[in-house]
Amino acid sequence: MTGPWPALPYEEWEPTKQTLHRYAQIVGKIRMALAPFRNHWWHVTLLLATRGLTTGPMPVGERDVEIAFDLLDHRVRITSSDGQERRVELGRRPACADFYAELIGALRDLGVEVEILARPYDLDGPAFPDDRVNDSYDPDAVTRFWRILAATEHVLGRFASGFNGKASPIQLFWHSFDLAHSRYSGRPAPVAPDADRVTAEAYSHEVVAFGFWPGDDRRTPYPAFYSYTAPEPDGLRDEPLGPAAAEWQDTGTGSLAVPPYDAVRASADPDRMLLDFYESAYRAGARRAGWDTAAFAAYPSR
């Protein structure tokens, strides 16, 4: 494997993706239980680190605890601010049930008692303590996935520098397993009266979102980059997109701008192509939604 944009055929690593996705949901739910609430549910996400993914420090009494995926040496490190550490090894391919038991046990060893809803979110299959179906772990594929996340974060970081309004961190949403970044107009958006709390909080403001996901059997069975505008303005899919590989897709609930990962990876300059895509998708959504884009202009992201 060379370079920041390695191959990641979905069908080849799909069993490992399913297992890793559940590991991430377990850790993310622990963060959700321990971290103070933030708007848009930003307190529940995972963040990129130099060797993988991390919760960042989570308060437990007078201490902080952090759970970090090391996706180069393939282990999870649980560390506390009083100098203690425990590990869960991933390279030996623990089933989801074993990972759950070992992680909760390691936290308990550190004096951390935490309760989560131990079922996968929007994924089929058994509860985490009973899941011996998802037990695949291909270390090379996992490292390639993380390198793509890191390369995407670099581009999103450059992209974020060109916006002077409210914007999200660059973060991994473990429920859908996508790396995401969002820009906000600052204007409230209408929310249906019967919307649940998660939906109401997530879509309470006008947003153009951007990101990467590794593929999904039900929606896009290949890795891809994406952007969407919510609420979706009229005529959004009439707007042009760049590069040529990007297209508007109808998800059934809205329009998604998508270039396949392999099209970006195969280009002469993947970073430039991806940055151009994010910028074209932003211009499309902001223009149709009537944002004051001049007011949000900052340092150019190029």
HUVENLIN-V653005 format. One record per residue. N is the residue number from 0. RES is the residue in one letter. SS is DSSP state (@ for helix, = for strand, . for the rest). NEAR is the number of other ideal C-beta (glycine too) atoms within 8 Angstrom. Layout:
N/RES/SS/NEAR, N/RES/SS/NEAR
This chain:
0/M/./7, 1/T/./3, 2/G/./5, 3/P/./9, 4/W/./9, 5/P/./10, 6/A/./6, 7/L/./12, 8/P/./6, 9/Y/@/12, 10/E/@/6, 11/E/@/6, 12/W/@/13, 13/E/@/10, 14/P/@/8, 15/T/@/12, 16/K/@/14, 17/Q/@/11, 18/T/@/13, 19/L/@/11, 20/H/@/11, 21/R/@/16, 22/Y/@/13, 23/A/@/14, 24/Q/@/14, 25/I/@/15, 26/V/@/15, 27/G/@/14, 28/K/@/13, 29/I/@/15, 30/R/@/15, 31/M/@/10, 32/A/@/9, 33/L/@/10, 34/A/./12, 35/P/./5, 36/F/./4, 37/R/./8, 38/N/@/5, 39/H/@/8, 40/W/@/10, 41/W/./10, 42/H/./10, 43/V/./10, 44/T/./13, 45/L/=/13, 46/L/=/12, 47/L/=/11, 48/A/=/9, 49/T/./2, 50/R/./8, 51/G/=/11, 52/L/=/13, 53/T/=/12, 54/T/./14, 55/G/./6, 56/P/./8, 57/M/=/13, 58/P/=/9, 59/V/=/10, 60/G/./4, 61/E/./2, 62/R/=/9, 63/D/=/9, 64/V/=/15, 65/E/=/13, 66/I/=/14, 67/A/=/14, 68/F/=/14, 69/D/=/11, 70/L/./11, 71/L/./8, 72/D/./6, 73/H/./11, 74/R/=/10, 75/V/=/13, 76/R/=/11, 77/I/=/16, 78/T/=/8, 79/S/=/14, 80/S/./7, 81/D/./5, 82/G/./5, 83/Q/./7, 84/E/=/8, 85/R/=/10, 86/R/=/9, 87/V/=/12, 88/E/=/8, 89/L/./15, 90/G/./9, 91/R/./5, 92/R/./8, 93/P/./12, 94/A/./11, 95/C/@/16, 96/A/@/11, 97/D/@/8, 98/F/@/14, 99/Y/@/13, 100/A/@/9, 101/E/@/10, 102/L/@/15, 103/I/@/9, 104/G/@/8, 105/A/@/12, 106/L/@/14, 107/R/@/9, 108/D/@/7, 109/L/./11, 110/G/./6, 111/V/./9, 112/E/./6, 113/V/./9, 114/E/./4, 115/I/./9, 116/L/./4, 117/A/./9, 118/R/./6, 119/P/./11, 120/Y/./6, 121/D/./5, 122/L/./9, 123/D/./3, 124/G/./8, 125/P/./6, 126/A/./8, 127/F/@/14, 128/P/@/8, 129/D/@/7, 130/D/./15, 131/R/./8, 132/V/./8, 133/N/./12, 134/D/./10, 135/S/./9, 136/Y/./13, 137/D/./8, 138/P/@/9, 139/D/@/7, 140/A/@/12, 141/V/@/14, 142/T/@/11, 143/R/@/12, 144/F/@/14, 145/W/@/12, 146/R/@/12, 147/I/@/16, 148/L/@/13, 149/A/@/10, 150/A/@/12, 151/T/@/13, 152/E/@/11, 153/H/@/10, 154/V/@/12, 155/L/@/14, 156/G/@/9, 157/R/@/11, 158/F/@/14, 159/A/@/11, 160/S/./9, 161/G/./12, 162/F/=/11, 163/N/./6, 164/G/./10, 165/K/./6, 166/A/=/9, 167/S/./10, 168/P/./7, 169/I/./12, 170/Q/=/12, 171/L/=/14, 172/F/=/9, 173/W/./14, 174/H/./8, 175/S/./7, 176/F/./11, 177/D/=/11, 178/L/=/14, 179/A/=/12, 180/H/=/15, 181/S/=/11, 182/R/=/15, 183/Y/=/11, 184/S/=/12, 185/G/=/7, 186/R/=/6, 187/P/=/6, 188/A/./11, 189/P/./5, 190/V/./9, 191/A/./6, 192/P/./4, 193/D/./3, 194/A/./8, 195/D/./5, 196/R/@/5, 197/V/@/7, 198/T/@/10, 199/A/@/10, 200/E/@/10, 201/A/@/8, 202/Y/./12, 203/S/./8, 204/H/=/11, 205/E/=/12, 206/V/=/12, 207/V/=/13, 208/A/=/12, 209/F/=/15, 210/G/=/13, 211/F/=/13, 212/W/=/13, 213/P/./12, 214/G/./12, 215/D/./7, 216/D/./6, 217/R/./3, 218/R/./6, 219/T/./8, 220/P/./8, 221/Y/./9, 222/P/./12, 223/A/=/12, 224/F/=/14, 225/Y/=/12, 226/S/=/15, 227/Y/=/12, 228/T/=/16, 229/A/=/10, 230/P/./8, 231/E/./8, 232/P/./10, 233/D/./4, 234/G/./7, 235/L/@/13, 236/R/@/7, 237/D/@/4, 238/E/./11, 239/P/./5, 240/L/./12, 241/G/./8, 242/P/./11, 243/A/./4, 244/A/./8, 245/A/./12, 246/E/=/8, 247/W/=/10, 248/Q/=/8, 249/D/=/7, 250/T/./8, 251/G/./4, 252/T/./3, 253/G/./8, 254/S/=/12, 255/L/=/11, 256/A/=/15, 257/V/=/12, 258/P/=/15, 259/P/=/10, 260/Y/@/13, 261/D/@/9, 262/A/@/10, 263/V/@/15, 264/R/@/9, 265/A/./5, 266/S/./10, 267/A/./2, 268/D/./6, 269/P/@/11, 270/D/@/9, 271/R/@/8, 272/M/@/12, 273/L/@/13, 274/L/@/13, 275/D/@/10, 276/F/@/17, 277/Y/@/14, 278/E/@/11, 279/S/@/12, 280/A/@/14, 281/Y/@/12, 282/R/@/10, 283/A/@/14, 284/G/@/15, 285/A/@/13, 286/R/@/10, 287/R/@/12, 288/A/@/11, 289/G/./5, 290/W/./9, 291/D/./6, 292/T/@/9, 293/A/@/5, 294/A/@/7, 295/F/@/11, 296/A/=/7, 297/A/./7, 298/Y/./5, 299/P/./4, 300/S/./11, 301/R/./5
